[in-house]
């Protein structure tokens, strides 16, 4: 069951990449699989897997690499949007339970930061980032002209993936003996993924950060630390370690072919 759900999660990630890469060039599912797993392997050495952008672009001709960077940004952005939307539900749950509270000072601080981000985005909307031509204006314009079916499929696959790995987390908790309702469990999982997504980490520290956040959140529901940590470790192995090992084979093969 766990392996099946983890495999389905990666199936839809690969299908999402195959769909969005078709804007530049149609690639078979097998090629999309190799590119997705190999880029995962390479990206794990960088904070928040930012190396994925360059890794995926490397598989395409130089003339297409800027487009691939934009498409990867859009793909990851849709996944992050799903995390933010569902995370809002988890955050509302915590606020309702009065686990989190906002004072007037904290609220004002949040508003100031939000306004500064908006102003920053406006002032630097035409400034290039990472490489020439990658400004906020150019990125927005490129995303807007993507085919509607590609955009809708990317959103759909992002939502399916989020549902799959969230459900897998809850099922794993139950498997290890956690006594928690579906509603409470999913709300805490939504909040956990939201908090974790905001913390920049390296691969070796990712499981520690996830474990710390998860232990804190699920302690609110009376779930023991050993159950939570066992769940986080198994999820880490299924969703990152095993695919990364598989991807390393493609990286090694591709390197040998280039030589």
ABEGO torsion letter per residue (X at the ends): XAAAAAAAAAAAAAAAAAAAAAAABBBBAAAAAAAAAAAAAAAAABBGGAAAAAAAAAABBAAAAAAAAAAAAAAAAAAAAAAAAAAAAAAAAAAAAGABBBBAAAAAAAAAAAAAAAAAAAAAAABBBGBBGBBAAAAAAAAAABBAAAAAAAAAAAAAAAAAAAAAAAAAAAAAGBBBBAAAAAAAAAAAAAAAAABBBBAAAAAAAAAAAAAAAAAAAGBBAAAAAAAAAAAAAAAAAAAAAAAAAAAAAAAAAAX
